[in-house]
Amino acid sequence: MRAAPGAPELGTYAVDVRDGRVGRVMAYFGAYGYLRPVGGGREWDCPPADLRPAEPSEVLRARVRVRNAEGRLP
């Protein structure tokens, strides 16, 4: 399905303004957009009205957070 006008395009990074999480837009279905976290993992849903395109600095910060977390694993 297509996103609402102004919603981030499929495959781009977006910010869920409800909690600040950054994810890649994977799909739009019904009344929700589905995002996958930057480091991979379980998708979450979000109304398209609560999404905005992510700035490059926000994506970079999310990637750094993932790398730092990986470095702390046993």
N, C-alpha and C positions, 0 to 999 in steps of 0.2 A: 504494500500500500504506500501511497505517497504521504509525506508529512504535511502538516498544516503550513500555510504560507509563513515564511520567516523562521521556521524550525530548521535546525542544523541538518545538512545533507547526510545521507547514509555514508558510512565509512569515515566521516570526520569526527574529530573529538568535540565533546560538548561538556558543559558543566551543569549538573543538577543543582539548581539554585536553592532547592529545599535544604540541602546539607553540604553543598560545596564539592561533592565527589566529581571526579573527572573520568569520563569513559568514552569509548568509541561507539558511535551510533550504529547499531547492528540492524535494526528493523523498526518499522512503525506498523502496529497492528491494532485496529480498533482505536480506542481512546488513549493509547500509550505508545511511547517510544521505548525501545529496549537498548540498554547500554551495557558494554562489557568493560570491566575495570582495565586500566592501563597495563597492569602486570598480568592480565588474564584472570580467569576465575568466573564465578557465577554472574550471569547478567542480572540486572535489576530493571524495573520498569519505572517510567516517569511520564507524567502528562507532558506533551510537547510544549505547552505554555510555560512549563517550569524548566525548560532547557534553553541554554544560550551557547553560542559557539565558544569554544575554549581558546584562550590566548595561547600563543606558543610558549610563553613563560609558565603558564599553568600546567601544560602538558609536560614540560621539562621537569618541573617540580614534582609532579606525580611519578615520573620515571625515576627520578633520583630517590624518592621515598621507597619505591619498590626495590631498587638496587641496594639501598642501605639495609632494608629488612632482610634481603637475601644474604647479605654479609654477616648477619647476626645469627643465622641458622646454625645448628650444631653440625 
